[in-house]
Amino acid sequence: MKRDPAPLPIDAFSPRPRFVNLLFSILRRPQQLLLLWNWKSALLSIVLRGPIFFGVAVRQGWEAAIAALFTESIFCALSAGFYGAVVQTLKDGEPQWLTGVFLTVVMPVIFQALEYLLHWFRGTPHLRVAGIVSLLVGAISALFNWYAMRRGTLLVGREGGGFGGDLRRLPRLLFGFLAVLPRRIARKQQSRSSKHQSAIMCNDLPSGR
């Protein structure tokens, strides 16, 4: 099986963009997010999260379930499209850990709070259960969005490609995404094993007199 593509390279002769600088560029020119509104992320978010609220509300009747689905679809269309634009703008920011914390923790928590308030105002039944599941799905999808966009997928505008091609790459990217943690654990174990073997070999060498 082919490995997922590596993150798109940045010109070796130019410094890697700093997260803080990219964030300030958004604050100075927020209108750029409108140009990068990510309809791909919005569509996938509706497909993933809409059924959650539909499923927990259907016990109250079809009318409540359809109302919950409609509310979530409208919210996803706006918030996920905006979030996708932010990810695309910040995806290559350094240091990566700071970019990751902002994109996969800070922003999802803000959006989940807004989502909860919207459904609370609309009177969505069993909101607590739906909110917890949606928070988990949102956190995982946020991390995957960042992973995929760093590899040239789910982008819009000048960087973007066809949605059909993105969909064809998603299974391979998903496999690579799920394998990231096991690979890192395996590399750490291999590194420890190598150090252990080196220590044994050094101990076995005859000492000079």
C-alpha positions as CSV (number, residue, x, y, z in Angstrom):
1,M,0.0,0.0,0.0
2,K,1.3,3.4,-0.9
3,R,2.2,5.8,1.9
4,D,0.3,9.1,2.2
5,P,2.0,12.0,0.6
6,A,4.4,14.0,2.7
7,P,3.5,17.6,3.6
8,L,3.9,20.0,0.8
9,P,7.5,21.5,0.9
10,I,8.2,25.1,1.6
11,D,10.9,26.9,-0.3
12,A,14.2,25.9,1.4
13,F,15.6,29.4,0.9
14,S,12.7,31.1,2.7
15,P,12.1,30.9,6.4
16,R,9.2,28.8,7.6
17,P,6.2,31.0,8.5
18,R,5.7,31.7,12.2
19,F,2.3,30.8,13.7
20,V,2.1,34.2,15.5
21,N,2.7,36.1,12.2
22,L,0.1,34.1,10.3
23,L,-2.4,34.6,13.1
24,F,-1.8,38.3,13.1
25,S,-2.2,38.4,9.4
26,I,-5.7,37.0,9.9
27,L,-6.5,39.5,12.5
28,R,-5.3,42.4,10.3
29,R,-7.1,41.1,7.2
30,P,-10.1,38.9,8.3
31,Q,-11.7,39.3,4.9
32,Q,-9.1,36.8,3.5
33,L,-11.1,34.1,5.3
34,L,-14.1,34.9,3.1
35,L,-12.0,34.2,0.0
36,L,-10.8,30.9,1.5
37,W,-14.2,29.8,2.9
38,N,-13.7,26.0,2.7
39,W,-16.8,24.4,1.2
40,K,-15.1,21.0,1.3
41,S,-14.7,21.1,5.1
42,A,-18.3,22.4,5.4
43,L,-19.7,19.6,3.3
44,L,-17.8,16.8,5.2
45,S,-18.7,18.3,8.5
46,I,-22.4,18.2,7.7
47,V,-22.1,14.6,6.6
48,L,-20.2,13.6,9.8
49,R,-22.0,15.7,12.5
50,G,-25.5,16.2,11.1
51,P,-26.5,12.5,11.8
52,I,-25.4,12.8,15.4
53,F,-28.0,15.4,16.3
54,F,-30.6,13.8,14.0
55,G,-30.1,10.5,15.8
56,V,-30.4,11.8,19.4
57,A,-33.4,13.9,18.5
58,V,-35.4,11.3,16.6
59,R,-36.7,9.8,19.8
60,Q,-38.7,13.0,20.2
61,G,-40.3,12.6,16.7
62,W,-39.4,13.3,13.1
63,E,-40.1,17.0,13.4
64,A,-37.6,17.4,16.2
65,A,-35.0,15.3,14.4
66,I,-35.3,17.3,11.1
67,A,-35.2,20.6,13.0
68,A,-32.0,19.4,14.8
69,L,-30.5,18.3,11.5
70,F,-31.3,21.6,9.8
71,T,-29.8,23.6,12.7
72,E,-26.6,21.6,12.7
73,S,-26.3,21.7,8.9
74,I,-26.6,25.5,8.9
75,F,-24.1,25.8,11.7
76,C,-21.6,23.4,10.0
77,A,-21.9,25.2,6.7
78,L,-20.8,28.4,8.4
79,S,-18.4,27.3,11.1
80,A,-16.7,24.4,9.3
81,G,-16.2,26.5,6.2
82,F,-14.6,29.3,8.4
83,Y,-12.6,26.8,10.4
84,G,-11.2,25.3,7.2
85,A,-10.1,28.7,6.0
86,V,-8.2,29.3,9.2
87,V,-6.6,25.8,9.0
88,Q,-5.5,26.5,5.4
89,T,-4.0,29.8,6.4
90,L,-2.2,28.5,9.5
91,K,-1.4,24.9,8.5
92,D,2.4,25.5,7.9
93,G,2.9,27.7,11.0
94,E,5.9,27.0,13.2
95,P,6.3,25.8,15.9
96,Q,4.0,23.0,14.9
97,W,3.0,22.2,18.5
98,L,1.6,25.7,19.0
99,T,-0.3,25.6,15.7
100,G,-1.6,22.1,16.6
101,V,-2.9,23.3,20.0
102,F,-4.7,26.3,18.5
103,L,-6.2,24.4,15.6
104,T,-7.2,21.2,17.4
105,V,-8.0,22.4,20.9
106,V,-8.7,26.1,21.1
107,M,-10.8,26.7,18.0
108,P,-12.8,23.4,18.3
109,V,-13.7,24.3,21.9
110,I,-14.9,27.8,20.8
111,F,-17.0,26.3,18.0
112,Q,-18.5,23.6,20.2
113,A,-19.5,26.2,22.8
114,L,-21.3,28.2,20.0
115,E,-22.9,25.0,18.7
116,Y,-24.2,24.1,22.1
117,L,-25.7,27.5,22.6
118,L,-27.4,27.5,19.2
119,H,-29.0,24.1,19.8
120,W,-30.0,25.1,23.3
121,F,-31.7,28.1,21.9
122,R,-33.4,26.0,19.3
123,G,-34.5,23.5,22.0
124,T,-32.7,20.4,20.6
125,P,-33.6,17.4,22.8
126,H,-30.9,15.3,24.5
127,L,-28.5,18.1,23.8
128,R,-25.9,17.0,26.4
129,V,-25.4,13.6,24.8
130,A,-25.2,15.1,21.3
131,G,-22.8,17.8,22.5
132,I,-20.4,15.3,24.0
133,V,-20.3,13.1,20.9
134,S,-20.0,16.1,18.7
135,L,-17.1,17.4,20.7
136,L,-15.2,14.1,20.3
137,V,-15.9,14.0,16.6
138,G,-15.0,17.7,16.2
139,A,-11.6,17.2,18.0
140,I,-10.7,14.2,15.8
141,S,-11.9,15.8,12.6
142,A,-10.0,19.0,13.4
143,L,-6.8,17.0,13.8
144,F,-7.4,15.1,10.6
145,N,-8.2,18.3,8.7
146,W,-4.9,19.8,9.7
147,Y,-3.1,16.5,8.8
148,A,-4.8,16.4,5.4
149,M,-4.3,20.0,4.5
150,R,-0.6,19.8,5.2
151,R,-0.6,17.1,2.6
152,G,-2.3,19.2,-0.1
153,T,-5.9,17.8,0.4
154,L,-9.2,19.6,1.2
155,L,-7.7,22.9,0.1
156,V,-9.5,25.6,-1.8
157,G,-8.5,28.6,-3.9
158,R,-5.1,28.6,-5.7
159,E,-3.8,25.7,-3.5
160,G,-6.8,23.6,-4.0
161,G,-7.6,20.8,-6.5
162,G,-10.7,18.9,-7.5
163,F,-13.0,17.6,-4.8
164,G,-13.1,14.2,-6.6
165,G,-9.4,13.8,-6.3
166,D,-9.5,14.8,-2.7
167,L,-12.1,12.1,-2.0
168,R,-10.0,9.5,-3.7
169,R,-7.0,10.4,-1.5
170,L,-9.0,10.5,1.8
171,P,-8.9,6.7,2.5
172,R,-5.1,6.6,2.1
173,L,-4.8,9.8,4.2
174,L,-7.1,8.3,6.9
175,F,-4.9,5.2,7.0
176,G,-1.8,7.3,7.4
177,F,-3.5,9.5,10.0
178,L,-4.5,6.5,12.1
179,A,-1.0,5.0,11.8
180,V,0.8,8.2,13.0
181,L,0.8,7.3,16.7
182,P,1.7,3.6,16.2
183,R,4.6,4.6,13.9
184,R,5.9,7.1,16.5
185,I,5.7,4.5,19.3
186,A,7.5,1.9,17.0
187,R,10.2,4.5,16.2
188,K,10.7,5.2,19.9
189,Q,10.9,1.5,20.8
190,Q,13.4,1.0,17.9
191,S,15.5,3.9,19.1
192,R,15.5,2.6,22.7
193,S,16.4,-0.9,21.4
194,S,19.3,0.5,19.4
195,K,20.7,2.5,22.4
196,H,20.4,-0.6,24.5
197,Q,22.3,-2.7,21.9
198,S,25.0,-0.1,21.7
199,A,25.4,0.0,25.5
200,I,25.7,-3.8,25.5
201,M,28.3,-3.7,22.8
202,C,30.3,-1.0,24.6
203,N,30.2,-3.1,27.8
204,D,31.4,-6.2,25.9
205,L,34.5,-4.4,24.5
206,P,37.7,-5.3,26.3
207,S,39.0,-2.4,28.5
208,G,42.5,-1.1,27.6
209,R,45.3,-1.6,30.1
